[in-house]
Amino acid sequence: MSASTLALIPLLPLACAVVNALVGMRLPRRFAQTLAVAGVAAAAILTLFAWPLASGQGTRVTLYTWIASGSLSVPVTFLFDRLSAPMTLMVTSVSTIIHLYAVGYMEEDEDYARFFALLNFFVFAMLTIVLADNLILLFLGWEGVGFASYALIGFWYREEKNADAGRKAFLITRIGDVFFGIAILWLFRLLHTTSIEVINARAGTLAPATLTLLALLLLAGACGKSAQLPLMTWLPDAMAGPTPVSALIHAATMVTAGVYLLCRLFPLVSLSATGMAAIATVGALSALYAATCAIAQDDIKRVLAYSTMSQVGYMFLAVGVGSVAGAMFHLFIHAFFKSLLFMGAGCIIHLCGGDQNIFRMGGLVRKAPAVFWPFLVAALCLAGAPLTGGFFSKDGILTSAFAAGGYDRLLWGVGLLAAFLTAFYTFRLVFLVFAGSPRQPLHEERLPKLMVWTLYPLAALALFGGLLDLPSLWGGGSALSSYLGPFAGISHEAGATTEWLLAAAAIVLFIAGWLLAAWRYSPYRGIEGGTLRTFLLHGWEADSLFAALLVAPFSCLAHFLWKGIDVTVIDGVLHGAAGACQSAGEQLRRATTGKVSHYVVACSLGLLLILAWFLLGVTM
């Protein structure tokens, strides 16, 4: 495969998106759907054929120069190296399965062309982030996924809550984008380039304080896209979109963009100890925060949304302790089991007639065994069941945090607590949805075949994905770490005995979470209540807090500027001047009576005044 064909990987989904956007509604539904799936599938196949091009320093292909002004030159250049290649394969392969699933899920939706055009565009934007050789091109893809998420979250915009969720996601992620944009401009000012490779190479020439501020700016940008503290409130509401959108956002695109950004610029951020500590802290606290929220949710998709936030927190923790390989490994495994969980949730919602409340489900293990088994596999991966892909990827991160020592060992404890809560809320979800007796009749007895068949490849990838980076402790050779080579980050060794003890602790917590969930939710004991549950159900009242700290002062200021300045002062002065002119005109109007005798008297008085003025001037 020639290097020039690398550009087809992102451009094929874009071309299919354009066709569907322009003429999709004039095409037969099946053709438009096939076109959308084929574009992403072809990109996945091209990625496999292009794999040898990632060796060494990778391969670049430049299409044209996008911006050229003074010292600023921004070419549209794609870089296919050992970091972007596996990420590209993950995005295209998982997106292909989600597109196939979406064909079945959206089979009755009338606006199919817009949906698949946006879904293709989403993949194109994410591939632009992954393959971009410079920060300006990366930022273009960054804003592209922001727009696509806004349009897809609010896809059913005729319901106001869906439109509001799309706007919320767009606005909150823009906050992070502002910080990322400042970092890009500052880097160009300092280094006179936007090339990622050159920036990483020259980062050591920057002052320590500058590096810390840049790392914090990049962290803020990553937090917006990846829904980490404090820019996390948009993600649970993003569940308003169709379930394939949720699967795509949480698995292959959007929330993983922030993690990838930090991994791509790791040579820069790793030079700041403060920046690394901040990244690890945000990750650990986000993992714990989201896990506590997930244990109280009653909406199946919101449980999974908070679990995504928590799992991405582990990825941030891995980057913060220096393990880029650990972050990427968990990113891949998470993509497999989280897309499977969302797609399984979509099947469950379909069977329940659109009802997403887990307290009104139950008994689906007998009604939908074809959905239960792959969903259980994904749940075991999420909970960290021994020997699953999720166990190896999460345990690797916690081991790295422990081995790093110092402050990172405290974050290891936070991550361990989050792991216990993860096992608990995962089995809580499984017991409430599948165990016991049905708490409502099924609205559908059969699912579209594509919605069921697409679950099983993801189940296999999630279950056996640990082989991608099986540690030497378990008889593996850390294949992914070896493949990433210089991109793998910092390796922390804990010793065989310590690693066995850490693995045993993780297994004990998994079993404890399972048993606690089984005791509380099997059999079903009724809907939970209480002040604490309400607090966690609303995400620690984060929306209310932000409304009080940010929205309310802004609203008060806006109200003062409107009523106090605009209406009272500006409009008051203008209306007062206009009233004075109108009053003066009214008084003058009264002098116009229409009677000749009045006009003769007025003329006489005027003549007398003129004569008096003339005589006064002569005598003086």
Beta strands, then each sheet from edge to edge (+ up, - down):
strand 1: 59-69
strand 2: 72-80
sheet 1: 1+ 2-
end
